[in-house]
Amino acid sequence: MPNHVAVIMDGNGRWARQRGLPTSLGHQQGVQSLREMVGLCCKWGIKVLTVFAFSQENWIRPKMEVDFLMSLLERVIKSELENFMRDGIRLSMIGDSSKAPQVSTETDG
């Protein structure tokens, strides 16, 4: 089993449109796929998972879609943070994160 796996999250909006669904539902399905991937990496002993999720070019998408994606990112991190900490998962954002939501890494516990 490799120690490091990298994936590019791509095609979530396209997946939704092909099914006659809103783009936002495709992005939410992408989050579900990512959750499954994180679980499998933990189960299989893969130590590092790099996820390319948002490129510089994505900023030219419609503002409503970008706002939704940033909100989704923030909600997912907040909702999964305790699980990540419990499971010893560390998050690192690479690249230009100046426009990304600033999510607190503190928990109430």
Order of alpha helices (4+ residues) and beta strands (2+ residues): beta-alpha-alpha-beta-alpha
